[in-house]
Amino acid sequence: MLKLKVKNQRACIGCKLCVLASSRIAKNTISLNDGFISVYQGKEGFIIEIDQAQKTAYEEIIRLCPRNCFKLEE
């Protein structure tokens, strides 16, 4: 099974488009709280966390990210 992974966390600009898309994919809402991805400010940039328990089609998130921060992995 393919899993969504963070490919380049340092490239993240904190736009949270991935968070909004994950909310829409998982729960059919547009929310910063209902998705399976979280993005928050760290000491040296943004931190991306992915809840892998939610299995879904991740290709949209990969295409949506303006900084190419995600990849699919086995």
BAPA-788028 format. One record per residue: x, y, z of N, C-alpha, C in turn; residue in one letter. Coordinates in steps of 0.05 Angstrom, whole numbers, padded with zeros to 5 digits, always signed. Layout:
REM residues N
XYZXYZXYZA
...
This chain:
REM residues 74
+00017-00024+00000+00000+00000+00000+00018+00025+00000M
+00010+00044-00016+00025+00069-00018+00018+00087+00006L
+00038+00101+00016+00034+00120+00038+00044+00147+00029K
+00031+00168+00040+00039+00195+00035+00062+00201+00054L
+00084+00211+00043+00107+00218+00060+00115+00247+00054K
+00129+00259+00073+00140+00286+00069+00167+00282+00054V
+00169+00294+00031+00193+00292+00015+00213+00314+00022K
+00203+00338+00026+00220+00361+00030+00207+00381+00049N
+00209+00375+00075+00197+00392+00095+00208+00420+00095Q
+00233+00423+00089+00246+00450+00090+00235+00468+00069R
+00223+00457+00048+00211+00473+00026+00184+00485+00034A
+00171+00474+00055+00144+00482+00063+00143+00512+00070C
+00124+00526+00059+00120+00554+00064+00096+00559+00083I
+00083+00538+00092+00061+00541+00111+00035+00550+00098G
+00031+00546+00073+00006+00556+00060-00018+00540+00068C
-00015+00515+00078-00036+00498+00088-00056+00489+00067K
-00049+00491+00042-00066+00480+00021-00069+00450+00024L
-00049+00436+00033-00050+00408+00037-00069+00401+00060C
-00070+00418+00080-00088+00414+00103-00117+00417+00094V
-00123+00438+00079-00150+00442+00068-00158+00419+00050L
-00140+00410+00032-00146+00388+00014-00151+00363+00029A
-00136+00357+00050-00139+00332+00065-00166+00333+00080S
-00175+00356+00088-00201+00359+00101-00223+00353+00081S
-00220+00364+00057-00241+00359+00037-00242+00330+00028R
-00218+00318+00025-00217+00290+00017-00228+00271+00039I
-00220+00276+00064-00228+00258+00086-00256+00262+00095A
-00265+00287+00097-00291+00292+00110-00310+00309+00094K
-00302+00315+00069-00318+00332+00052-00325+00359+00064N
-00305+00370+00078-00308+00397+00089-00282+00413+00081T
-00284+00439+00085-00260+00456+00081-00254+00467+00109I
-00233+00455+00122-00227+00462+00149-00198+00458+00154S
-00187+00474+00172-00159+00470+00181-00157+00450+00203L
-00180+00439+00212-00179+00421+00235-00188+00392+00229N
-00202+00388+00207-00214+00362+00201-00198+00343+00183D
-00175+00351+00175-00160+00335+00155-00140+00316+00168G
-00126+00302+00152-00106+00282+00162-00078+00293+00160F
-00075+00319+00152-00049+00332+00152-00050+00356+00170I
-00028+00360+00185-00025+00384+00202+00001+00398+00194S
+00000+00424+00194+00024+00440+00188+00025+00461+00210V
+00048+00463+00223+00051+00483+00243+00080+00494+00244Y
+00083+00517+00256+00109+00531+00257+00128+00517+00276Q
+00152+00510+00267+00173+00499+00284+00194+00520+00289G
+00216+00512+00301+00238+00530+00306+00252+00540+00281K
+00255+00521+00262+00269+00528+00237+00252+00525+00212E
+00227+00531+00214+00210+00528+00191+00184+00514+00199G
+00170+00503+00179+00145+00490+00184+00148+00460+00187F
+00131+00448+00204+00131+00419+00209+00105+00408+00197I
+00108+00387+00182+00085+00374+00169+00081+00346+00182I
+00057+00341+00192+00051+00315+00203+00028+00303+00188E
+00030+00276+00182+00009+00262+00167-00002+00239+00184I
-00028+00238+00187-00041+00216+00201-00045+00193+00181D
-00028+00173+00182-00029+00151+00162-00052+00132+00167Q
-00067+00136+00188-00090+00118+00193-00112+00123+00173A
-00113+00147+00162-00133+00154+00142-00123+00146+00115Q
-00134+00125+00104-00126+00115+00078-00143+00128+00056K
-00131+00141+00037-00146+00155+00017-00128+00159-00008T
-00138+00172-00028-00123+00178-00052-00106+00203-00046A
-00081+00201-00047-00063+00223-00040-00053+00239-00064Y
-00058+00230-00088-00047+00243-00111-00054+00273-00113E
-00078+00280-00105-00087+00308-00106-00070+00325-00088E
-00062+00315-00065-00045+00331-00046-00018+00335-00058I
-00007+00315-00071+00019+00318-00083+00018+00338-00106I
-00002+00338-00122-00005+00357-00144-00010+00385-00134R
-00024+00388-00112-00033+00414-00101-00010+00430-00088L
+00009+00416-00076+00030+00429-00061+00048+00446-00080C
+00049+00473-00075+00064+00490-00092+00095+00487-00089P
+00104+00474-00068+00132+00471-00063+00142+00442-00066R
+00124+00424-00075+00131+00396-00080+00142+00382-00054N
+00127+00385-00033+00136+00374-00007+00129+00345-00002C
+00113+00333-00019+00103+00306-00013+00111+00285-00034F
+00111+00260-00026+00115+00238-00045+00100+00214-00036K
+00096+00195-00053+00084+00169-00046+00106+00148-00043L
+00103+00131-00023+00123+00110-00017+00109+00085-00009E
+00121+00062-00014+00110+00036-00005+00115+00033+00024E
